[in-house]
Structure formats: structure tokens, C-alpha cells
Amino acid sequence: MTDNAQDPTIGSLLQQIGDIFESNQNRFNRAIFEAQPPTQQAQSLQNMYNNNMKVEQISKMTGVPKSTVYTKIKTK
């Protein structure tokens, strides 16, 4: 007989799969972002912010620290 207390639930497995896909997408996004010249990076950050993306989301997507995002964008 097996101990089911240690078996992962379907929900936890789906969460892990989702985290892996998100992590891979974020790495791809960061690589694209970092390949841009600095002026284009700043413009991209501003465009994301202007299109209602939260600073936390921008930071996670681009790999840029939140404090840097705040210094690079103009808030309304």
C-alpha cells in the first residue's frame, strides 16, 4: 500500500507545469528585451506601463528590477 499523503494533486502538478511554461516565456522575453539598445529598452518599458501593465509584471517579464523600471518610466 502506498502513502497518498505524499502524492501530488492534479492541481499542484498543473501549477508546476504552468510555472515552467511561464519561466521559459519570461526567459525568452528577457532575452529579446536585453538584445535591444538602451533607448529602445526604455521606450519598451514606457509602452508596457502606458498599456496598463503593472510595474511588478513588467519587472517579472523583462528581468529589470522594479526600482529600475520606476526610474525609466514616466508615471501619469
C-alpha positions in Angstrom: 0.0 0.0 0.0 1.3 3.5 -0.9 1.2 6.6 1.2 -1.1 9.0 -0.6 -0.2 11.9 1.6 3.0 12.5 -0.4 1.3 12.1 -3.9 0.9 15.4 -5.7 -2.6 16.6 -6.6 -3.6 17.3 -10.1 -3.9 20.9 -9.2 -0.3 21.1 -7.9 1.0 19.3 -11.0 -0.8 21.7 -13.3 0.6 24.6 -11.3 4.1 23.3 -11.7 3.6 22.9 -15.4 2.3 26.4 -15.6 5.2 27.7 -13.7 7.7 26.0 -16.1 6.0 27.5 -19.1 5.9 31.0 -17.5 9.5 30.7 -16.6 10.5 29.7 -20.1 8.4 32.6 -21.6 10.0 35.1 -19.2 13.5 33.9 -20.2 12.6 34.4 -23.8 11.1 37.9 -23.1 14.2 38.9 -21.2 16.5 37.8 -24.0 14.5 39.8 -26.5 14.4 42.8 -24.2 18.2 42.7 -23.4 19.0 42.5 -27.1 17.5 45.9 -27.7 19.6 49.1 -27.4 19.1 51.1 -24.1 16.9 53.7 -25.7 14.6 51.1 -27.1 14.5 49.3 -23.7 13.4 52.5 -22.0 10.7 53.0 -24.7 9.5 49.4 -24.3 9.2 49.8 -20.6 7.2 53.0 -21.0 4.9 51.4 -23.6 4.2 48.5 -21.3 3.4 50.8 -18.5 1.2 53.0 -20.7 -0.7 49.9 -21.8 -1.8 49.3 -18.2 0.9 46.7 -17.3 1.8 46.9 -13.6 5.4 47.5 -12.7 5.6 44.1 -11.0 4.5 42.4 -14.2 7.0 44.5 -16.3 9.8 43.6 -13.9 9.0 39.9 -14.0 8.7 39.8 -17.8 11.8 41.8 -18.5 14.1 40.8 -15.6 14.6 44.5 -14.8 14.3 45.3 -11.1 11.2 47.2 -10.1 13.2 50.1 -8.9 14.9 50.4 -12.3 11.5 50.2 -14.1 10.3 53.1 -11.9 13.3 55.2 -12.8 13.0 54.5 -16.5 9.2 55.3 -16.9 7.2 58.4 -16.5 4.1 57.7 -14.3 0.9 59.7 -15.0 
